[in-house]
Amino acid sequence: KPGMLYLYEKLRLYHEIVNYFMDIGDYEQIIRSCKKYGDKDPNLWVQVLSYFARKDEDCQSEIVEVLQNIDRDNLLPPLLVVQILAQNDKTSLAVIKEYITKRLQQEAELIAEDQRMISDYKEQTKKMREEVEDLQTSARIFQQTKCVVCS
């Protein structure tokens, strides 16, 4: 099998490498392969999350590690993560609590930033409307002693 793994790597068949380790149930090698090839194919992390979610064994530490990488690279929306992990009744909410909390906090920060920008844009719009109103209703005197182009 080392020869097959070498060929898979040379042919960039990273999913096949991960599938090989899934078939033999080597959790450590699954995670190691994702760390090694995950930057080249981020969907490996999604594949591995689905794999651990379907396992009847206790894979909570592996799921936590996979979730950290999914969160780091922002590979899946939180709702999809919850749906994937809901495939197994043995997966507890405690496993994804930190992930969900962190994502909700990030979303709240984005919302606050968006609201701040909306407020700034409203203020700028108000000032521009006042300036337009001022230009339409009152005279403005332009006094320049020299021509800008000729100087």
N, CA and C atoms as an extended XYZ file, in Angstrom:
453
Properties=species:S:1:pos:R:3:atomname:S:1:resname:S:1:resid:I:1 pbc="F F F"
N         0.797       -1.220        0.000 N   LYS     1
C         0.000        0.000        0.000 CA  LYS     1
C         0.838        1.284        0.000 C   LYS     1
N         2.063        1.276        0.513 N   PRO     2
C         2.858        2.508        0.432 CA  PRO     2
C         3.050        2.974       -1.004 C   PRO     2
N         3.157        2.017       -1.940 N   GLY     3
C         3.291        2.381       -3.353 CA  GLY     3
C         2.042        3.070       -3.873 C   GLY     3
N         0.875        2.575       -3.465 N   MET     4
C        -0.386        3.189       -3.887 CA  MET     4
C        -0.500        4.609       -3.321 C   MET     4
N        -0.129        4.755       -2.052 N   LEU     5
C        -0.179        6.080       -1.432 CA  LEU     5
C         0.761        7.052       -2.129 C   LEU     5
N         1.919        6.561       -2.530 N   TYR     6
C         2.875        7.393       -3.249 CA  TYR     6
C         2.275        7.839       -4.588 C   TYR     6
N         1.653        6.892       -5.310 N   LEU     7
C         1.024        7.240       -6.595 CA  LEU     7
C        -0.124        8.220       -6.396 C   LEU     7
N        -0.942        7.984       -5.379 N   TYR     8
C        -2.041        8.917       -5.091 CA  TYR     8
C        -1.508       10.321       -4.850 C   TYR     8
N        -0.412       10.403       -4.115 N   GLU     9
C         0.160       11.714       -3.822 CA  GLU     9
C         0.697       12.376       -5.083 C   GLU     9
N         1.408       11.605       -5.908 N   LYS    10
C         1.971       12.158       -7.144 CA  LYS    10
C         0.868       12.582       -8.117 C   LYS    10
N        -0.248       11.849       -8.104 N   LEU    11
C        -1.367       12.183       -8.991 CA  LEU    11
C        -2.329       13.199       -8.358 C   LEU    11
N        -1.974       13.637       -7.175 N   ARG    12
C        -2.774       14.618       -6.423 CA  ARG    12
C        -4.188       14.112       -6.146 C   ARG    12
N        -4.295       12.848       -5.861 N   LEU    13
C        -5.576       12.234       -5.498 CA  LEU    13
C        -5.665       12.181       -3.966 C   LEU    13
N        -5.755       13.353       -3.375 N   TYR    14
C        -5.707       13.456       -1.924 CA  TYR    14
C        -6.914       12.797       -1.261 C   TYR    14
N        -8.068       12.852       -1.923 N   HIS    15
C        -9.258       12.191       -1.376 CA  HIS    15
C        -9.026       10.684       -1.275 C   HIS    15
N        -8.315       10.136       -2.230 N   GLU    16
C        -8.038        8.698       -2.208 CA  GLU    16
C        -7.109        8.334       -1.054 C   GLU    16
N        -6.168        9.208       -0.762 N   ILE    17
C        -5.270        8.969        0.367 CA  ILE    17
C        -6.078        8.930        1.662 C   ILE    17
N        -6.938        9.936        1.824 N   VAL    18
C        -7.766        9.999        3.026 CA  VAL    18
C        -8.715        8.799        3.072 C   VAL    18
N        -9.297        8.447        1.923 N   ASN    19
C       -10.195        7.284        1.882 CA  ASN    19
C        -9.471        6.007        2.293 C   ASN    19
N        -8.229        5.864        1.899 N   TYR    20
C        -7.454        4.679        2.285 CA  TYR    20
C        -7.365        4.581        3.811 C   TYR    20
N        -7.014        5.702        4.447 N   PHE    21
C        -6.897        5.680        5.907 CA  PHE    21
C        -8.259        5.535        6.582 C   PHE    21
N        -9.306        6.028        5.935 N   MET    22
C       -10.655        5.815        6.470 CA  MET    22
C       -11.015        4.331        6.423 C   MET    22
N       -10.648        3.683        5.328 N   ASP    23
C       -10.961        2.259        5.174 CA  ASP    23
C       -10.291        1.400        6.245 C   ASP    23
N        -9.078        1.778        6.635 N   ILE    24
C        -8.394        0.986        7.657 CA  ILE    24
C        -8.645        1.535        9.064 C   ILE    24
N        -9.337        2.665        9.160 N   GLY    25
C        -9.720        3.222       10.461 CA  GLY    25
C        -8.587        3.858       11.237 C   GLY    25
N        -7.604        4.392       10.545 N   ASP    26
C        -6.466        5.032       11.198 CA  ASP    26
C        -6.752        6.531       11.358 C   ASP    26
N        -7.351        6.889       12.498 N   TYR    27
C        -7.771        8.270       12.734 CA  TYR    27
C        -6.600        9.245       12.714 C   TYR    27
N        -5.489        8.830       13.300 N   GLU    28
C        -4.320        9.711       13.362 CA  GLU    28
C        -3.826       10.049       11.955 C   GLU    28
N        -3.766        9.053       11.089 N   GLN    29
C        -3.307        9.277        9.717 CA  GLN    29
C        -4.331       10.102        8.914 C   GLN    29
N        -5.602        9.931        9.226 N   ILE    30
C        -6.631       10.732        8.546 CA  ILE    30
C        -6.386       12.206        8.830 C   ILE    30
N        -6.225       12.528       10.101 N   ILE    31
C        -5.991       13.926       10.505 CA  ILE    31
C        -4.660       14.422        9.932 C   ILE    31
N        -3.635       13.593       10.000 N   ARG    32
C        -2.325       13.979        9.483 CA  ARG    32
C        -2.392       14.263        7.978 C   ARG    32
N        -3.138       13.424        7.252 N   SER    33
C        -3.282       13.633        5.803 CA  SER    33
C        -4.016       14.932        5.509 C   SER    33
N        -5.038       15.208        6.291 N   CYS    34
C        -5.765       16.465        6.085 CA  CYS    34
C        -4.880       17.672        6.363 C   CYS    34
N        -4.062       17.559        7.387 N   LYS    35
C        -3.145       18.666        7.690 CA  LYS    35
C        -2.130       18.845        6.569 C   LYS    35
N        -1.697       17.741        5.999 N   LYS    36
C        -0.678       17.792        4.953 CA  LYS    36
C        -1.245       18.294        3.626 C   LYS    36
N        -2.438       17.825        3.265 N   TYR    37
C        -3.000       18.140        1.947 CA  TYR    37
C        -4.186       19.093        1.996 C   TYR    37
N        -4.620       19.470        3.191 N   GLY    38
C        -5.804       20.306        3.335 CA  GLY    38
C        -5.681       21.677        2.692 C   GLY    38
N        -4.466       22.208        2.636 N   ASP    39
C        -4.293       23.512        1.994 CA  ASP    39
C        -4.419       23.403        0.479 C   ASP    39
N        -4.130       22.210       -0.071 N   LYS    40
C        -4.261       21.996       -1.513 CA  LYS    40
C        -5.687       21.624       -1.889 C   LYS    40
N        -6.381       20.958       -0.969 N   ASP    41
C        -7.769       20.545       -1.206 CA  ASP    41
C        -8.551       20.688        0.099 C   ASP    41
N        -9.104       21.879        0.363 N   PRO    42
C        -9.801       22.125        1.626 CA  PRO    42
C       -11.016       21.220        1.856 C   PRO    42
N       -11.563       20.659        0.803 N   ASN    43
C       -12.734       19.794        0.972 CA  ASN    43
C       -12.414       18.501        1.707 C   ASN    43
N       -11.133       18.207        1.882 N   LEU    44
C       -10.756       17.034        2.668 CA  LEU    44
C       -11.305       17.134        4.087 C   LEU    44
N       -11.256       18.349        4.643 N   TRP    45
C       -11.747       18.540        6.011 CA  TRP    45
C       -13.246       18.259        6.084 C   TRP    45
N       -13.980       18.666        5.067 N   VAL    46
C       -15.424       18.421        5.040 CA  VAL    46
C       -15.685       16.922        4.939 C   VAL    46
N       -14.928       16.252        4.098 N   GLN    47
C       -15.061       14.805        3.930 CA  GLN    47
C       -14.782       14.091        5.260 C   GLN    47
N       -13.754       14.510        5.950 N   VAL    48
C       -13.380       13.872        7.213 CA  VAL    48
C       -14.416       14.163        8.300 C   VAL    48
N       -14.961       15.372        8.310 N   LEU    49
C       -16.020       15.677        9.283 CA  LEU    49
C       -17.211       14.748        9.076 C   LEU    49
N       -17.607       14.552        7.843 N   SER    50
C       -18.719       13.635        7.551 CA  SER    50
C       -18.371       12.208        7.984 C   SER    50
N       -17.143       11.818        7.760 N   TYR    51
C       -16.702       10.472        8.154 CA  TYR    51
C       -16.826       10.280        9.667 C   TYR    51
N       -16.273       11.215       10.437 N   PHE    52
C       -16.322       11.086       11.892 CA  PHE    52
C       -17.751       11.232       12.417 C   PHE    52
N       -18.565       12.017       11.733 N   ALA    53
C       -19.957       12.192       12.162 CA  ALA    53
C       -20.746       10.889       12.019 C   ALA    53
N       -20.377       10.056       11.069 N   ARG    54
C       -21.088        8.799       10.840 CA  ARG    54
C       -20.577        7.656       11.713 C   ARG    54
N       -19.426        7.838       12.334 N   LYS    55
C       -18.830        6.762       13.132 CA  LYS    55
C       -19.635        6.527       14.407 C   LYS    55
N       -19.769        5.256       14.775 N   ASP    56
C       -20.450        4.900       16.019 CA  ASP    56
C       -19.518        4.997       17.225 C   ASP    56
N       -18.238        5.063       16.974 N   GLU    57
C       -17.252        5.162       18.047 CA  GLU    57
C       -17.187        6.596       18.574 C   GLU    57
N       -16.479        6.760       19.671 N   ASP    58
C       -16.286        8.086       20.243 CA  ASP    58
C       -15.146        8.783       19.495 C   ASP    58
N       -15.508        9.744       18.673 N   CYS    59
C       -14.522       10.482       17.862 CA  CYS    59
C       -14.534       11.963       18.214 C   CYS    59
N       -14.916       12.289       19.426 N   GLN    60
C       -15.110       13.696       19.766 CA  GLN    60
C       -13.837       14.522       19.651 C   GLN    60
N       -12.712       13.985       20.063 N   SER    61
C       -11.474       14.769       19.974 CA  SER    61
C       -11.103       15.019       18.514 C   SER    61
N       -11.326       14.020       17.655 N   GLU    62
C       -11.050       14.198       16.232 CA  GLU    62
C       -12.006       15.228       15.616 C   GLU    62
N       -13.270       15.166       16.011 N   ILE    63
C       -14.253       16.127       15.493 CA  ILE    63
C       -13.871       17.542       15.896 C   ILE    63
N       -13.437       17.717       17.139 N   VAL    64
C       -13.021       19.047       17.603 CA  VAL    64
C       -11.859       19.564       16.758 C   VAL    64
N       -10.896       18.713       16.486 N   GLU    65
C        -9.745       19.126       15.681 CA  GLU    65
C       -10.157       19.471       14.252 C   GLU    65
N       -11.051       18.688       13.680 N   VAL    66
C       -11.540       18.955       12.323 CA  VAL    66
C       -12.314       20.279       12.308 C   VAL    66
N       -13.133       20.502       13.329 N   LEU    67
C       -13.899       21.755       13.397 CA  LEU    67
C       -12.984       22.968       13.510 C   LEU    67
N       -11.885       22.828       14.224 N   GLN    68
C       -10.939       23.950       14.331 CA  GLN    68
C       -10.384       24.317       12.962 C   GLN    68
N       -10.092       23.320       12.163 N   ASN    69
C        -9.555       23.588       10.828 CA  ASN    69
C       -10.635       24.113        9.888 C   ASN    69
N       -11.836       23.606       10.010 N   ILE    70
C       -12.943       24.115        9.192 CA  ILE    70
C       -13.212       25.568        9.538 C   ILE    70
N       -13.171       25.885       10.827 N   ASP    71
C       -13.398       27.257       11.269 CA  ASP    71
C       -12.263       28.174       10.813 C   ASP    71
N       -11.032       27.700       10.931 N   ARG    72
C        -9.871       28.511       10.543 CA  ARG    72
C        -9.942       28.930        9.077 C   ARG    72
N       -10.354       28.000        8.223 N   ASP    73
C       -10.416       28.278        6.795 CA  ASP    73
C       -11.809       28.679        6.326 C   ASP    73
N       -12.755       28.737        7.263 N   ASN    74
C       -14.135       29.132        6.956 CA  ASN    74
C       -14.696       28.302        5.794 C   ASN    74
N       -14.635       26.983        5.943 N   LEU    75
C       -15.019       26.085        4.862 CA  LEU    75
C       -16.512       25.814        4.782 C   LEU    75
N       -17.189       25.842        5.915 N   LEU    76
C       -18.615       25.512        5.940 CA  LEU    76
C       -19.369       26.491        6.832 C   LEU    76
N       -20.601       26.797        6.470 N   PRO    77
C       -21.419       27.596        7.385 CA  PRO    77
C       -21.813       26.752        8.600 C   PRO    77
N       -22.021       27.391        9.741 N   PRO    78
C       -22.334       26.651       10.967 CA  PRO    78
C       -23.556       25.734       10.853 C   PRO    78
N       -24.561       26.165       10.146 N   LEU    79
C       -25.763       25.339       10.016 CA  LEU    79
C       -25.442       24.020        9.327 C   LEU    79
N       -24.605       24.053        8.313 N   LEU    80
C       -24.230       22.828        7.607 CA  LEU    80
C       -23.396       21.916        8.509 C   LEU    80
N       -22.535       22.497        9.327 N   VAL    81
C       -21.754       21.710       10.284 CA  VAL    81
C       -22.697       20.982       11.239 C   VAL    81
N       -23.681       21.700       11.755 N   VAL    82
C       -24.645       21.089       12.677 CA  VAL    82
C       -25.416       19.970       11.976 C   VAL    82
N       -25.818       20.197       10.738 N   GLN    83
C       -26.546       19.162       10.000 CA  GLN    83
C       -25.690       17.924        9.770 C   GLN    83
N       -24.416       18.121        9.473 N   ILE    84
C       -23.514       16.983        9.267 CA  ILE    84
C       -23.354       16.200       10.568 C   ILE    84
N       -23.146       16.915       11.661 N   LEU    85
C       -22.927       16.248       12.941 CA  LEU    85
C       -24.209       15.641       13.505 C   LEU    85
N       -25.344       16.093       13.042 N   ALA    86
C       -26.620       15.536       13.512 CA  ALA    86
C       -26.868       14.134       12.963 C   ALA    86
N       -26.042       13.665       12.052 N   GLN    87
C       -26.197       12.322       11.491 CA  GLN    87
C       -25.973       11.243       12.545 C   GLN    87
N       -25.272       11.587       13.608 N   ASN    88
C       -24.946       10.604       14.635 CA  ASN    88
C       -25.546       11.050       15.966 C   ASN    88
N       -26.332       10.176       16.581 N   ASP    89
C       -26.950       10.500       17.865 CA  ASP    89
C       -25.929       10.596       18.994 C   ASP    89
N       -24.773        9.983       18.811 N   LYS    90
C       -23.765        9.960       19.866 CA  LYS    90
C       -22.947       11.245       19.945 C   LYS    90
N       -23.007       12.056       18.922 N   THR    91
C       -22.266       13.319       18.936 CA  THR    91
C       -23.014       14.303       19.815 C   THR    91
N       -22.341       14.777       20.854 N   SER    92
C       -23.003       15.676       21.799 CA  SER    92
C       -22.838       17.135       21.373 C   SER    92
N       -23.699       17.945       21.917 N   LEU    93
C       -23.648       19.373       21.621 CA  LEU    93
C       -22.378       20.000       22.186 C   LEU    93
N       -21.831       19.405       23.226 N   ALA    94
C       -20.612       19.932       23.836 CA  ALA    94
C       -19.448       19.944       22.837 C   ALA    94
N       -19.470       19.019       21.879 N   VAL    95
C       -18.404       18.946       20.879 CA  VAL    95
C       -18.379       20.191       20.008 C   VAL    95
N       -19.539       20.694       19.663 N   ILE    96
C       -19.586       21.838       18.750 CA  ILE    96
C       -19.904       23.149       19.456 C   ILE    96
N       -20.037       23.107       20.769 N   LYS    97
C       -20.395       24.316       21.515 CA  LYS    97
C       -19.392       25.445       21.266 C   LYS    97
N       -18.108       25.142       21.403 N   GLU    98
C       -17.080       26.168       21.219 CA  GLU    98
C       -17.097       26.706       19.787 C   GLU    98
N       -17.242       25.798       18.825 N   TYR    99
C       -17.279       26.194       17.413 CA  TYR    99
C       -18.455       27.133       17.149 C   TYR    99
N       -19.632       26.738       17.602 N   ILE   100
C       -20.837       27.552       17.364 CA  ILE   100
C       -20.726       28.893       18.081 C   ILE   100
N       -20.253       28.876       19.314 N   THR   101
C       -20.098       30.121       20.082 CA  THR   101
C       -19.149       31.081       19.372 C   THR   101
N       -18.028       30.550       18.914 N   LYS   102
C       -17.044       31.387       18.220 CA  LYS   102
C       -17.620       31.964       16.936 C   LYS   102
N       -18.320       31.134       16.173 N   ARG   103
C       -18.905       31.613       14.912 CA  ARG   103
C       -19.988       32.654       15.157 C   ARG   103
N       -20.814       32.450       16.179 N   LEU   104
C       -21.849       33.434       16.498 CA  LEU   104
C       -21.232       34.758       16.940 C   LEU   104
N       -20.142       34.680       17.686 N   GLN   105
C       -19.445       35.896       18.101 CA  GLN   105
C       -18.873       36.633       16.888 C   GLN   105
N       -18.293       35.894       15.950 N   GLN   106
C       -17.764       36.507       14.730 CA  GLN   106
C       -18.887       37.174       13.936 C   GLN   106
N       -20.011       36.497       13.827 N   GLU   107
C       -21.151       37.059       13.099 CA  GLU   107
C       -21.671       38.318       13.783 C   GLU   107
N       -21.713       38.310       15.119 N   ALA   108
C       -22.171       39.491       15.857 CA  ALA   108
C       -21.227       40.674       15.626 C   ALA   108
N       -19.922       40.396       15.581 N   GLU   109
C       -18.950       41.453       15.312 CA  GLU   109
C       -19.126       42.013       13.906 C   GLU   109
N       -19.379       41.141       12.941 N   LEU   110
C       -19.620       41.602       11.567 CA  LEU   110
C       -20.877       42.458       11.485 C   LEU   110
N       -21.908       42.049       12.187 N   ILE   111
C       -23.153       42.822       12.194 CA  ILE   111
C       -22.926       44.189       12.815 C   ILE   111
N       -22.195       44.244       13.926 N   ALA   112
C       -21.909       45.528       14.577 CA  ALA   112
C       -21.112       46.442       13.642 C   ALA   112
N       -20.132       45.870       12.942 N   GLU   113
C       -19.334       46.660       11.989 CA  GLU   113
C       -20.214       47.177       10.848 C   GLU   113
N       -21.091       46.323       10.343 N   ASP   114
C       -22.004       46.749        9.276 CA  ASP   114
C       -22.935       47.862        9.747 C   ASP   114
N       -23.425       47.748       10.965 N   GLN   115
C       -24.308       48.784       11.491 CA  GLN   115
C       -23.560       50.104       11.660 C   GLN   115
N       -22.298       50.022       12.084 N   ARG   116
C       -21.496       51.236       12.213 CA  ARG   116
C       -21.293       51.899       10.849 C   ARG   116
N       -21.018       51.080        9.841 N   MET   117
C       -20.826       51.616        8.496 CA  MET   117
C       -22.133       52.220        7.965 C   MET   117
N       -23.248       51.597        8.230 N   ILE   118
C       -24.544       52.132        7.807 CA  ILE   118
C       -24.776       53.489        8.448 C   ILE   118
N       -24.454       53.589        9.724 N   SER   119
C       -24.616       54.859       10.426 CA  SER   119
C       -23.723       55.940        9.810 C   SER   119
N       -22.475       55.580        9.502 N   ASP   120
C       -21.559       56.532        8.864 CA  ASP   120
C       -22.087       56.972        7.494 C   ASP   120
N       -22.574       56.022        6.729 N   TYR   121
C       -23.102       56.349        5.397 CA  TYR   121
C       -24.335       57.246        5.493 C   TYR   121
N       -25.180       57.008        6.484 N   LYS   122
C       -26.354       57.862        6.672 CA  LYS   122
C       -25.933       59.287        6.992 C   LYS   122
N       -24.913       59.420        7.851 N   GLU   123
C       -24.417       60.738        8.222 CA  GLU   123
C       -23.807       61.447        7.013 C   GLU   123
N       -23.026       60.728        6.215 N   GLN   124
C       -22.442       61.319        5.015 CA  GLN   124
C       -23.526       61.734        4.021 C   GLN   124
N       -24.526       60.898        3.869 N   THR   125
C       -25.626       61.215        2.956 CA  THR   125
C       -26.371       62.458        3.418 C   THR   125
N       -26.602       62.556        4.716 N   LYS   126
C       -27.284       63.730        5.269 CA  LYS   126
C       -26.487       64.998        4.979 C   LYS   126
N       -25.164       64.952        5.186 N   LYS   127
C       -24.323       66.122        4.923 CA  LYS   127
C       -24.340       66.492        3.444 C   LYS   127
N       -24.285       65.497        2.582 N   MET   128
C       -24.310       65.768        1.140 CA  MET   128
C       -25.650       66.378        0.719 C   MET   128
N       -26.737       65.889        1.271 N   ARG   129
C       -28.056       66.452        0.939 CA  ARG   129
C       -28.166       67.900        1.403 C   ARG   129
N       -27.609       68.158        2.592 N   GLU   130
C       -27.619       69.543        3.087 CA  GLU   130
C       -26.790       70.436        2.180 C   GLU   130
N       -25.670       69.948        1.709 N   GLU   131
C       -24.820       70.726        0.815 CA  GLU   131
C       -25.514       70.967       -0.522 C   GLU   131
N       -26.168       69.947       -1.051 N   VAL   132
C       -26.909       70.107       -2.307 CA  VAL   132
C       -28.037       71.117       -2.117 C   VAL   132
N       -28.749       71.004       -1.016 N   GLU   133
C       -29.836       71.946       -0.719 CA  GLU   133
C       -29.294       73.366       -0.618 C   GLU   133
N       -28.156       73.509        0.030 N   ASP   134
C       -27.529       74.826        0.167 CA  ASP   134
C       -27.129       75.377       -1.195 C   ASP   134
N       -26.581       74.544       -2.066 N   LEU   135
C       -26.172       74.995       -3.395 CA  LEU   135
C       -27.387       75.376       -4.245 C   LEU   135
N       -28.509       74.697       -4.060 N   GLN   136
C       -29.696       74.986       -4.854 CA  GLN   136
C       -30.434       76.229       -4.386 C   GLN   136
N       -30.335       76.541       -3.112 N   THR   137
C       -31.153       77.631       -2.579 CA  THR   137
C       -30.408       78.932       -2.314 C   THR   137
N       -29.119       78.910       -2.211 N   SER   138
C       -28.409       80.151       -1.914 CA  SER   138
C       -27.286       80.372       -2.932 C   SER   138
N       -26.938       81.640       -3.044 N   ALA   139
C       -25.893       82.003       -3.992 CA  ALA   139
C       -24.529       81.733       -3.370 C   ALA   139
N       -23.629       81.375       -4.225 N   ARG   140
C       -22.274       81.130       -3.759 CA  ARG   140
C       -21.336       81.991       -4.605 C   ARG   140
N       -20.451       82.681       -3.949 N   ILE   141
C       -19.534       83.577       -4.631 CA  ILE   141
C       -18.184       82.881       -4.745 C   ILE   141
N       -17.713       82.870       -5.971 N   PHE   142
C       -16.405       82.281       -6.239 CA  PHE   142
C       -15.450       83.415       -6.532 C   PHE   142
N       -14.410       83.580       -5.745 N   GLN   143
C       -13.430       84.632       -5.969 CA  GLN   143
C       -12.049       84.011       -6.029 C   GLN   143
N       -11.519       84.091       -7.207 N   GLN   144
C       -10.161       83.602       -7.390 CA  GLN   144
C        -9.413       84.685       -8.147 C   GLN   144
N        -8.255       85.032       -7.643 N   THR   145
C        -7.517       86.132       -8.242 CA  THR   145
C        -6.698       85.679       -9.456 C   THR   145
N        -6.346       84.422       -9.516 N   LYS   146
C        -5.564       83.921      -10.636 CA  LYS   146
C        -6.253       82.720      -11.229 C   LYS   146
N        -5.999       82.530      -12.505 N   CYS   147
C        -6.532       81.378      -13.196 CA  CYS   147
C        -5.775       80.132      -12.733 C   CYS   147
N        -6.502       79.091      -12.426 N   VAL   148
C        -5.889       77.857      -11.921 CA  VAL   148
C        -5.034       77.218      -13.006 C   VAL   148
N        -5.494       77.271      -14.256 N   VAL   149
C        -4.784       76.629      -15.347 CA  VAL   149
C        -3.557       77.458      -15.756 C   VAL   149
N        -3.730       78.798      -15.831 N   CYS   150
C        -2.667       79.664      -16.321 CA  CYS   150
C        -1.636       80.007      -15.256 C   CYS   150
N        -2.056       80.238      -14.062 N   SER   151
C        -1.245       80.725      -12.934 CA  SER   151
C        -0.071       81.510      -13.421 C   SER   151
